[in-house]
Amino acid sequence: MKLLAISDTYIPPGFMRDGLAQLRDIGIDIDVRSWEHKTLIDLQEDNLAIEAGGPGAVRLSDEITQGLEGFGIVVVQFAPISRSFIEKAKNLRLISVLRGGAENIAVEFATQRGISVMNTPGRNARAVAECTMGMILAEIRNIARSHAQLKSNRWQRSFPNSGAIPELCSKTVGLVGYGAVGRLVCGYLQAFGSNVIAYDPYFKGDSAPAKLVTLETLMRTSDVVSIHARLTAESYHLIGEKELALMKPNAVLVNTARSGLVDEQALIEFLRAARITGAALDVFDEEPLPADHPFIQLENVTITAHLAGSTIDAFKNSVALMAGHIRNAVNKCDDIPVINNIRPCLEMG
């Protein structure tokens, strides 16, 4: 069976070849083609176009899509797999996406054609969890603000929270979402001596060391609220004006998940009025963030350019992780992350 891997700026051809190499042992031939962009910003613009308009919004080059009928497996990270792509790939049996979401895949059409779609849940969980800790500390301890002032030759020690700068030890941190990222963050917070509570109506099993609570209890009692839920139609604006109004005046909100989980305009108003002390955000409703955006003007917010999950280890490891899932699919194992309920039919010649 032949496998087409489409690399990109974040996962270059070498990463693809190295991570998928183990599949040659089970008779899979690997062809790596590159979806090239001049800059990361160009790639991000295509990603945003795909998120807004679906996988058909961005066209792949003829060099990438030639001879698609010869492939049974396609592996991509950000490259779009559209309806027309799938129509050309007449022998396609499996689409493997090197990320948690599948916005760049025509999943419904793939399902109609009997093609299995697999994702890579948790592939950058550690990257996001580590960045979350950095964002929490940067916001409550004014690390980024002090850095910016010193780079401008200003020795400043007075900030919006200077009257009550906290330590994480003995503070209550609430995790909205207790999946792979949330559980890792919980472990890090335990080392800091924090009291961790979590809200996750989908979590099953033992939540220790976190204590599961209602969303209302979490918002009322947390000194730090950190968002780690998946964005769905049900969770859109999960944190809105009502939930923000429950927060302590000295609390901070951290979001390294998806912007749509938080009502951005409501958060801006709460920050402007100092109804909460601050926020640390890696995701925004509009990306790149416009130069005149309120978040750039506010002094009680720490902002980064959607980089929480972007580490070299996460990108390298995701390919090898998916190779393991594909091997399990070939061996007909049950433990594979299929997202459209179609088990892959991968018969080796």
ABEGO torsion letter per residue (X at the ends): XBBBBBBBAABBAAAAAAAAAAAAAAGBBBBBBBBBBABAAAAAAAAAAAAAAEAAABBBBAAAABGAAABABBBBAABBBBAAAAAABAABABBBBBBABAAABBAAAAAAAGBBBBBBBGAAAAAAAAAAAAAAAAAAAGAAAAAAAAAAGBBBABBAAAABBBBABGBBBBBBEABAAAAAAAAAAAAAGBBBBBBBAABBEBAOABBBBBAAAAAAABABBBBABBBBAAABGABBAAAAAABBAABBBBBABBAAABBAAAAAAAAAAGABABBBBABBABOBBBAABAAAABAABBBBBGAAABBAAAAAAAAAAAAAAAAAAAAGBABBBBAAGBBBBBBBX
